[in-house]
Amino acid sequence: MIQIIAVAAKYLILIMCLVYTFSCFTMFRPKNKKRQEALLDNQVIYMFIFLFLCNLVLFLKTLELKVLIFFAAQIVFFEIVMILYPKIYKRSSRLLINNMCFLLGTGFVILTRLSFELAMKQFAIVAIGVLVTGLIPLMMHKLSFWSKLGWVYAIGGFALLSSVFVFGVMKNGAYNWVQFGSLAFQPSEFVKIIFVFFAAAMLSKAKEFRDLVKITVIAGLYVLVLVVEKDLGGALLYFMIYLMMLYVATAKPSYLLGGLGAGAFAAVIAYHLFSHVQVRVAVWQDPFSMIEGRGAQVCQSLFAIGTGGWFGMGLTQGRPFDIPVRESDFIFSVISEEFGVIFGICLIFVLISCFILFMDISTRSRTLFNKLLCLGFGVCFIFQVFLSIGGVTKFIPSTGVTIPLVSYGGTSVLSTLIILSVIQGLHMLANSEEEENELIQTQKESGNGDTKEISLSKNRTKRGKKEKARQ
C-alpha cells in the first residue's frame, strides 16, 4: 500500500510542480488585479499540495513523527510569510514571495531526505533571516542616501572580502571561509551584495571615461582577491555582474565585447598559473578517466541525473549518498535523480521567472541607480544558477556555487534573503512612482486636480527625471 501511494505521489508531485511553474509565467499576462490575485492564490494551493505529498512520502518511508511536526512548522512559517508580508508591505511582489517559499520548501524536502538535522538547521536560519531582513524593504523604500555611499561600499566591501587573509580557513579547496569558534561563513556571499551597491552607486554617477577606469580598477581588485582565494566561481560571478552593469550603464557594446575578451584572456592565464584550475578543466573534459579520484563528483552527478530519467526514481528511492557535497553544490543532482529531469527543468524555470521579475522591476525603476541595482542582483541570481547547474551537468567546469534558496548553506541563504528583500523594496518604490504618475495624468486629464497636489507629486519625482535625463 505504501509503495502504491509513493508511486502515485511521484506523478502528482510532478504535476503540481508543472502547474506551479506554468503559473509563474501566466502571471505576467493579465492586467486585471483581481485575476492576478486569483492566480497567486492558486499558486499557494499548488505549493502546499506539493509539500504535503513530499512530506507524506517521507513520513510513510521513515514512520518518524518528527517529519510531520517539521512539515507543520513549515506550513505555519510559509502562511505567516505569505499573509503578513503583503499586509505589511502592500506594494510588495506576491509572486516573488511565492517563489521564495516554493524554492525554500523544495530545499527543506530534499534536506529532510538527506539529513533531518541539516534541514532543521536550515529552517532555523531561514526563519531568523526572514525576520532580520524584514525591515530592508522599508529602508529601501523610505531612505534615499543609498546612491551616495559609493566609496563606503568600495572600502567596506574590499575590507570584508580581504578578511580571509587574517581569519580565513580552507574548505573544499578554496581559502574563502572565515571562522570564529564554531561560527563559519563566506564573506564573499555578503560582499557580493555590497559589490552590487558599489557598482550601481559609482556607475550611476560616472560622467567621464576616467571615472569608468577608476571603478573598473576597484572591481578588478575584488575579482583578484577571489582568484587568490581560489574561489573561481565567486571571481567569475563578480566579473559578470560588473561587466553587465557597465554595459547597461554606458550602453556601449565595445565595453561588453572588450570585457568578454579580457575575461577569456584572464581565464587562459589562470589556467597556466594555477594547478587547481588545470585540474577542474581536466575533470570537465573527461571526468570518467578520473572516476576514482577528482572526477568522482561529476561522474556520480551524471550517474544520478541519468538514473532519474524524465520522471525520477521517486522520493527516497535514489542513491543520493553516493554523490559528494550532495547537500549544497550538487543538490540539483539529487533533485533530478529522485524527482526527475522534468522537475529539474521546472525548477530552473521558476528561478528564471524570478530573474524576469528582477528585470521587470529594473525597467520600471525611474533612477539609474535603482535600475542598475535590480540588474546587478538579477545577473547575480541567474548567473549563480547557471554556474551551479552548469557545473553538476558537466556543461561547464564545476565552480562550487550553490542554487539560491534550495542548497544547504547558512551564508548563501541569508545573502539571497537580503537580495530578495532589497528587490522587494525597489519593487515597492517602482509601484509608488507609477501610482504618482497615474495620479498626475488623471488630474491633468480631468482638469479638476489640485495644483498644489500636482506640484508636490512633481517634486517627489524630480530626482527620477534628472536621472532619466542623464541616461
C-alpha positions as CSV (number, residue, x, y, z in Angstrom):
1,M,0.0,0.0,0.0
2,I,2.8,2.4,0.9
3,Q,4.5,1.6,-2.4
4,I,1.3,2.4,-4.3
5,I,0.9,5.7,-2.5
6,A,4.6,6.6,-3.2
7,V,4.3,5.9,-6.9
8,A,1.1,7.9,-7.2
9,A,2.6,10.7,-5.2
10,K,5.6,10.8,-7.6
11,Y,3.5,11.8,-10.5
12,L,1.2,14.1,-8.5
13,I,4.3,15.9,-7.3
14,L,5.5,16.4,-10.8
15,I,2.0,17.6,-11.9
16,M,1.9,20.2,-9.1
17,C,5.4,21.4,-10.0
18,L,4.4,21.7,-13.7
19,V,1.3,23.7,-12.9
20,Y,3.1,25.9,-10.4
21,T,5.8,26.6,-13.0
22,F,3.3,27.4,-15.7
23,S,1.5,29.8,-13.4
24,C,4.8,31.7,-12.8
25,F,4.7,32.9,-16.4
26,T,1.0,33.4,-16.9
27,M,1.2,35.8,-14.0
28,F,2.7,38.4,-16.3
29,R,-0.2,38.4,-18.7
30,P,-3.4,39.6,-17.0
31,K,-3.6,43.3,-16.2
32,N,-6.7,42.8,-14.1
33,K,-5.6,42.9,-10.4
34,K,-8.4,40.5,-9.3
35,R,-7.3,38.0,-11.9
36,Q,-3.7,38.3,-10.8
37,E,-4.7,37.8,-7.1
38,A,-6.6,34.7,-8.0
39,L,-3.6,33.2,-9.9
40,L,-1.4,34.0,-6.9
41,D,-3.8,32.3,-4.5
42,N,-3.9,29.2,-6.8
43,Q,-0.1,29.2,-6.7
44,V,-0.2,28.9,-2.9
45,I,-2.5,25.9,-3.2
46,Y,-0.3,24.1,-5.7
47,M,2.7,24.7,-3.5
48,F,1.0,23.3,-0.4
49,I,-0.2,20.2,-2.2
50,F,3.3,19.7,-3.5
51,L,4.8,20.0,0.0
52,F,2.1,17.8,1.5
53,L,2.7,15.0,-1.0
54,C,6.5,15.2,-0.5
55,N,6.3,15.0,3.3
56,L,3.7,12.3,3.2
57,V,6.1,10.1,1.3
58,L,8.9,11.0,3.7
59,F,6.7,10.0,6.6
60,L,5.5,6.8,5.1
61,K,9.1,5.7,4.3
62,T,10.5,6.6,7.7
63,L,7.4,6.4,10.0
64,E,9.0,9.2,12.1
65,L,6.6,11.7,13.7
66,K,9.3,14.4,13.6
67,V,8.8,14.6,9.8
68,L,5.2,15.6,10.3
69,I,6.0,18.1,13.0
70,F,8.6,19.7,10.8
71,F,6.2,19.8,7.9
72,A,3.6,21.5,10.2
73,A,6.2,24.1,11.2
74,Q,7.0,24.8,7.5
75,I,3.3,25.3,6.7
76,V,2.9,27.8,9.6
77,F,6.0,29.6,8.7
78,F,5.0,29.9,5.0
79,E,1.5,31.0,5.9
80,I,2.8,33.7,8.2
81,V,5.2,35.0,5.5
82,M,2.6,34.9,2.7
83,I,-0.1,36.5,4.7
84,L,1.8,39.1,6.8
85,Y,4.3,40.3,4.2
86,P,1.7,41.6,1.7
87,K,-0.3,43.2,4.5
88,I,2.8,45.0,5.9
89,Y,4.1,45.9,2.5
90,K,1.1,46.5,0.4
91,R,3.1,47.2,-2.8
92,S,5.3,44.1,-2.4
93,S,5.5,41.4,-5.1
94,R,3.4,38.4,-4.1
95,L,5.0,36.4,-7.0
96,L,8.4,36.9,-5.5
97,I,7.1,35.8,-2.1
98,N,5.5,32.7,-3.5
99,N,8.6,31.7,-5.5
100,M,10.8,32.3,-2.4
101,C,8.6,29.9,-0.4
102,F,8.4,27.3,-3.2
103,L,12.2,27.2,-3.5
104,L,12.7,27.1,0.2
105,G,10.1,24.3,0.5
106,T,11.9,22.3,-2.2
107,G,15.1,22.7,-0.3
108,F,13.6,21.6,3.0
109,V,12.2,18.5,1.4
110,I,15.5,17.4,-0.1
111,L,17.4,18.2,3.0
112,T,14.9,16.2,5.1
113,R,15.5,13.3,2.8
114,L,19.3,13.7,3.2
115,S,19.7,14.8,6.8
116,F,16.9,15.8,9.2
117,E,19.4,17.7,11.3
118,L,20.6,19.8,8.4
119,A,17.0,20.5,7.4
120,M,16.2,21.8,10.9
121,K,19.3,23.9,10.9
122,Q,18.5,25.4,7.5
123,F,14.9,26.1,8.7
124,A,16.1,27.9,11.8
125,I,18.5,30.0,9.7
126,V,15.7,30.9,7.2
127,A,13.3,31.8,10.0
128,I,15.8,34.1,11.6
129,G,16.9,35.5,8.2
130,V,13.3,36.4,7.2
131,L,12.8,38.2,10.5
132,V,16.1,40.1,10.3
133,T,15.7,41.1,6.7
134,G,12.0,42.2,7.2
135,L,12.9,45.8,7.6
136,I,15.1,46.1,4.4
137,P,12.2,46.8,2.0
138,L,11.0,49.7,4.2
139,M,14.6,51.0,4.4
140,M,15.0,50.8,0.6
141,H,11.7,52.5,0.0
142,K,12.0,55.3,2.5
143,L,15.7,56.1,2.7
144,S,17.3,57.9,-0.3
145,F,21.0,58.0,0.6
146,W,21.9,54.6,-0.8
147,S,23.3,56.0,-4.0
148,K,25.6,58.4,-2.2
149,L,27.8,55.8,-0.4
150,G,29.8,54.6,-3.4
151,W,33.2,54.8,-1.7
152,V,31.9,53.5,1.6
153,Y,30.7,50.3,-0.3
154,A,34.1,50.1,-2.1
155,I,36.2,50.3,1.0
156,G,34.0,48.3,3.4
157,G,33.4,45.5,0.9
158,F,37.0,45.1,0.0
159,A,38.0,45.0,3.7
160,L,35.4,42.3,4.4
161,L,36.4,40.3,1.4
162,S,40.1,40.5,2.4
163,S,39.4,39.4,6.0
164,V,40.0,35.8,4.9
165,F,43.8,36.6,4.8
166,V,43.6,37.2,8.5
167,F,40.9,34.9,9.8
168,G,40.4,32.6,6.8
169,V,40.3,28.8,6.7
170,M,40.5,26.3,3.8
171,K,37.3,24.5,2.8
172,N,36.6,22.5,-0.3
173,G,39.8,23.6,-1.9
174,A,39.1,27.3,-1.5
175,Y,40.5,29.7,1.1
176,N,37.3,31.8,1.3
177,W,35.9,31.0,4.7
178,V,36.2,32.9,8.0
179,Q,35.7,31.0,11.2
180,F,35.3,32.3,14.8
181,G,34.9,29.3,17.1
182,S,32.0,27.2,15.8
183,L,30.7,30.0,13.6
184,A,31.9,29.9,9.9
185,F,30.8,31.9,7.0
186,Q,31.8,33.0,3.5
187,P,32.5,36.8,3.3
188,S,32.1,36.7,-0.5
189,E,28.4,35.8,-0.2
190,F,27.7,39.1,1.7
191,V,30.3,41.2,-0.2
192,K,28.6,40.4,-3.5
193,I,25.6,42.5,-2.2
194,I,27.9,45.4,-1.2
195,F,29.7,45.0,-4.6
196,V,26.4,45.5,-6.5
197,F,25.6,48.6,-4.4
198,F,29.1,49.9,-5.1
199,A,28.9,49.4,-8.8
200,A,25.4,50.8,-9.1
201,A,26.3,53.9,-7.0
202,M,29.6,54.6,-8.8
203,L,28.3,53.9,-12.4
204,S,25.2,55.9,-12.0
205,K,27.4,59.0,-11.3
206,A,30.2,58.3,-13.7
207,K,30.5,61.2,-16.3
208,E,33.9,60.7,-17.9
209,F,36.0,57.8,-19.2
210,R,38.5,58.2,-16.3
211,D,35.6,57.6,-13.8
212,L,34.9,54.3,-15.5
213,V,38.6,53.4,-15.3
214,K,38.7,54.0,-11.6
215,I,35.6,51.9,-11.0
216,T,36.9,49.1,-13.2
217,V,40.2,49.0,-11.3
218,I,38.4,48.7,-8.0
219,A,36.1,46.0,-9.4
220,G,39.2,44.2,-10.7
221,L,40.8,44.2,-7.2
222,Y,37.7,42.4,-5.9
223,V,38.0,39.7,-8.6
224,L,41.7,39.4,-8.0
225,V,41.2,38.8,-4.3
226,L,38.7,36.0,-5.1
227,V,41.2,34.4,-7.6
228,V,43.9,34.4,-4.9
229,E,41.4,32.8,-2.5
230,K,40.9,30.1,-5.2
231,D,37.2,31.0,-5.2
232,L,36.9,30.7,-9.0
233,G,33.1,30.6,-9.0
234,G,32.9,33.8,-7.0
235,A,35.5,35.5,-9.2
236,L,33.5,34.7,-12.3
237,L,30.3,35.8,-10.7
238,Y,31.7,39.2,-9.7
239,F,33.2,39.7,-13.1
240,M,29.9,39.0,-14.9
241,I,27.9,41.2,-12.5
242,Y,30.2,44.2,-13.1
243,L,30.5,43.6,-16.9
244,M,26.7,43.6,-17.4
245,M,26.2,46.6,-15.1
246,L,29.0,48.5,-17.0
247,Y,27.4,47.7,-20.4
248,V,23.9,48.8,-19.3
249,A,25.2,52.0,-17.6
250,T,27.2,53.1,-20.7
251,A,25.2,51.4,-23.5
252,K,28.5,50.8,-25.3
253,P,28.8,47.3,-26.9
254,S,32.6,47.8,-27.2
255,Y,32.8,47.6,-23.4
256,L,30.9,44.4,-23.3
257,L,33.0,42.8,-26.1
258,G,36.2,44.1,-24.6
259,G,35.3,42.8,-21.2
260,L,34.5,39.3,-22.5
261,G,37.8,39.3,-24.4
262,A,39.7,40.4,-21.3
263,G,37.9,37.7,-19.3
264,A,38.8,35.0,-21.8
265,F,42.4,36.1,-21.7
266,A,42.4,36.1,-17.9
267,A,41.0,32.6,-17.9
268,V,43.8,31.4,-20.1
269,I,46.4,33.0,-17.8
270,A,44.7,31.5,-14.7
271,Y,44.8,28.1,-16.4
272,H,48.6,28.2,-16.8
273,L,49.2,29.8,-13.4
274,F,47.0,27.7,-11.0
275,S,47.2,24.0,-10.8
276,H,43.7,23.7,-9.3
277,V,42.3,25.4,-12.5
278,Q,44.0,22.8,-14.6
279,V,42.5,20.0,-12.5
280,R,39.0,21.3,-12.8
281,V,39.3,21.8,-16.6
282,A,40.7,18.2,-16.9
283,V,37.8,16.9,-14.8
284,W,35.4,18.8,-17.0
285,Q,36.9,17.4,-20.2
286,D,36.9,13.8,-19.2
287,P,35.7,13.0,-15.6
288,F,35.4,9.3,-16.3
289,S,39.2,9.0,-16.7
290,M,39.5,10.1,-13.1
291,I,36.4,8.4,-11.7
292,E,38.2,7.1,-8.7
293,G,39.8,10.4,-7.9
294,R,38.9,14.1,-8.6
295,G,36.4,13.2,-11.2
296,A,34.2,11.2,-8.8
297,Q,31.9,14.2,-8.0
298,V,31.0,14.9,-11.6
299,C,30.7,11.2,-12.5
300,Q,28.3,10.5,-9.6
301,S,26.3,13.6,-10.5
302,L,25.9,12.4,-14.1
303,F,25.0,8.9,-13.0
304,A,22.3,10.3,-10.7
305,I,20.8,12.5,-13.3
306,G,20.8,9.7,-15.9
307,T,19.4,7.2,-13.5
308,G,16.5,9.5,-12.6
309,G,15.4,9.9,-16.2
310,W,12.5,12.2,-17.1
311,F,10.2,11.2,-14.2
312,G,12.7,10.3,-11.4
313,M,13.2,7.3,-9.2
314,G,10.7,8.6,-6.6
315,L,11.4,10.4,-3.3
316,T,13.6,8.2,-1.1
317,Q,14.2,5.7,-4.0
318,G,17.5,7.1,-5.3
319,R,21.1,6.8,-4.1
320,P,22.0,10.4,-3.2
321,F,24.6,9.4,-0.6
322,D,26.9,8.3,-3.5
323,I,27.1,12.0,-4.5
324,P,29.7,14.1,-2.8
325,V,28.7,17.5,-1.4
326,R,25.1,16.5,-2.1
327,E,23.5,19.0,0.3
328,S,25.0,22.1,-1.3
329,D,26.9,22.2,-4.6
330,F,25.4,19.0,-6.1
331,I,21.8,19.2,-4.7
332,F,20.5,19.5,-8.3
333,S,21.7,16.0,-9.0
334,V,19.8,14.7,-6.0
335,I,16.7,16.5,-7.1
336,S,17.0,15.2,-10.7
337,E,17.5,11.6,-9.6
338,E,14.5,11.4,-7.2
339,F,12.1,13.9,-8.8
340,G,13.2,13.6,-12.4
341,V,14.7,15.8,-15.1
342,I,11.3,17.3,-15.9
343,F,11.1,18.5,-12.3
344,G,14.7,19.8,-12.6
345,I,13.7,21.8,-15.7
346,C,10.7,23.2,-13.9
347,L,12.9,24.3,-11.0
348,I,15.1,26.1,-13.5
349,F,12.1,27.9,-15.0
350,V,10.9,29.0,-11.5
351,L,14.3,30.5,-11.0
352,I,14.2,32.2,-14.4
353,S,10.8,33.7,-13.5
354,C,12.5,35.4,-10.5
355,F,15.1,36.8,-12.9
356,I,12.4,38.1,-15.3
357,L,10.7,39.8,-12.3
358,F,14.0,41.4,-11.4
359,M,14.4,42.7,-14.9
360,D,10.8,44.0,-15.0
361,I,11.4,46.0,-11.8
362,S,14.6,47.3,-13.4
363,T,12.8,48.6,-16.5
364,R,10.1,50.2,-14.4
365,S,12.5,51.9,-12.0
366,R,13.0,55.6,-12.6
367,T,16.5,56.3,-11.4
368,L,19.6,54.9,-13.0
369,F,20.9,53.7,-9.6
370,N,17.8,51.6,-8.9
371,K,17.9,50.2,-12.5
372,L,21.5,49.1,-12.1
373,L,20.8,47.7,-8.6
374,C,18.0,45.5,-9.9
375,L,20.1,44.5,-12.9
376,G,23.1,43.6,-10.8
377,F,21.1,41.4,-8.4
378,G,19.3,39.8,-11.3
379,V,22.6,38.9,-13.0
380,C,24.0,37.7,-9.7
381,F,20.9,35.5,-9.1
382,I,20.6,33.9,-12.6
383,F,24.4,33.5,-13.2
384,Q,24.7,31.8,-9.9
385,V,22.0,29.3,-11.1
386,F,23.9,28.9,-14.3
387,L,27.2,28.2,-12.6
388,S,25.7,25.7,-10.1
389,I,23.6,23.7,-12.6
390,G,26.1,24.0,-15.4
391,G,28.8,22.5,-13.1
392,V,26.8,19.5,-12.0
393,T,25.7,18.7,-15.5
394,K,29.2,19.0,-17.0
395,F,28.2,21.9,-19.2
396,I,31.0,24.0,-17.6
397,P,33.7,23.1,-15.2
398,S,32.5,22.8,-11.6
399,T,32.8,26.1,-9.6
400,G,31.4,25.1,-6.2
401,V,28.4,27.5,-6.4
402,T,25.0,26.8,-4.8
403,I,21.5,27.1,-6.0
404,P,19.8,30.1,-4.3
405,L,17.4,29.1,-1.5
406,V,17.5,25.4,-2.4
407,S,21.0,24.3,-1.5
408,Y,22.1,24.0,2.1
409,G,24.2,26.8,3.5
410,G,23.5,29.5,6.0
411,T,25.6,32.2,4.4
412,S,24.2,31.5,0.9
413,V,20.5,31.5,2.1
414,L,21.0,34.6,4.2
415,S,22.6,36.6,1.4
416,T,19.8,35.5,-1.0
417,L,17.1,36.6,1.5
418,I,18.8,40.0,1.7
419,I,18.9,40.3,-2.1
420,L,15.2,39.4,-2.3
421,S,14.3,42.0,0.4
422,V,16.2,44.7,-1.4
423,I,14.3,43.8,-4.6
424,Q,11.0,44.0,-2.7
425,G,11.9,47.5,-1.6
426,L,12.8,48.5,-5.2
427,H,9.5,46.9,-6.4
428,M,7.6,49.0,-3.9
429,L,9.4,52.1,-4.9
430,A,8.7,51.5,-8.6
431,N,5.0,50.8,-7.9
432,S,4.7,54.0,-5.8
433,E,6.3,56.0,-8.6
434,E,3.9,54.6,-11.2
435,E,1.0,55.4,-8.9
436,E,2.2,59.0,-8.6
437,N,2.5,59.3,-12.4
438,E,-1.0,57.9,-12.9
439,L,-2.4,60.4,-10.3
440,I,-0.7,63.3,-12.1
441,Q,-2.0,62.1,-15.5
442,T,-5.5,61.7,-14.2
443,Q,-5.5,65.1,-12.6
444,K,-4.2,66.7,-15.8
445,E,-6.8,64.9,-18.0
446,S,-9.7,65.7,-15.7
447,G,-8.7,69.4,-15.2
448,N,-10.1,69.3,-11.7
449,G,-6.9,68.4,-9.8
450,D,-5.4,70.5,-7.1
451,T,-2.5,72.4,-8.5
452,K,-0.7,72.2,-5.2
453,E,-1.0,68.4,-5.0
454,I,0.3,68.1,-8.6
455,S,3.2,70.3,-7.7
456,L,4.0,68.1,-4.7
457,S,3.9,65.0,-6.8
458,K,6.2,66.6,-9.4
459,N,8.7,67.4,-6.6
460,R,8.7,63.8,-5.5
461,T,9.6,62.6,-8.9
462,K,12.1,65.4,-9.7
463,R,15.1,63.2,-8.8
464,G,13.9,60.5,-11.2
465,K,13.6,62.9,-14.1
466,K,17.2,64.1,-13.5
467,E,18.4,60.5,-13.6
468,K,16.5,59.8,-16.9
469,A,18.0,62.9,-18.5
470,R,21.5,61.7,-17.5
471,Q,20.8,58.4,-19.2
